[in-house]
């Protein structure tokens, strides 16, 4: 879970920098969701969609709806 927390901090930091450079940029609002989804899919390809991280389902019920 520490890796996820570190990635989250890095994304937030990069988003702050991007918004300072271009306050109208949309990238800070969509990058985390896109990367997060892709990362989940990679983990699911390795361990299956029903895997848990720290007791939480990787894809909770209703995620794909």
N, C-alpha and C positions, 0 to 999 in steps of 0.2 A: 504494500500500500504506500510505502514511502516514495516509491518511484512515481506513482500517480500524483501524490501530493507535490512532489518536486516539479513534475511536468505542468501541473496546474499553476504553480507559482511562476514558472517561466513563461507560460502563455499570458498570464495576467501582466507580467512585466513587459513582454513584447507588445501587447495590445496598448499599454500606456504610451510606449514609445511611438507606435504607429499613429495613435491619435494626436500626439504632439506634432508629428510631422504633417499629418493630413487629418484635421478634425472631422472631415466629411467621409473618411474612408469607412467602408463597410466590412473590410477584412477582419477587424477585431471582433466583430459580432458573429461571424460565421466560421472562422478557422477552427476554433475549439470544438464546435459541434461536428464538423466534417472529420477532423482528425480523431476525435473521440469515437465516432462511429466506425471509422476504419480500423482503429485499434481494437475495438470490441470484436469486429469481424475476424481480425487476425487471431485473437485469442480463441475465438469460437472454432476457427479452422483447426487449431491445434488441440484444444481440450473439449470441444463440444459446446453447444449453445446453452446447456444446462449447468455449466460450471459456476462455482461461487468464488467470490473474492472477499475475504474477511467476513464470510457468512452471508454475503449478499449475492443474489443471482446476477450474473453478467447481463442477462436479458430478462428483466422482471416481467411478470404477466402484463400483457397489453403494450409492451414496448414497440412491437412491429405494427401496431394498428394505426 
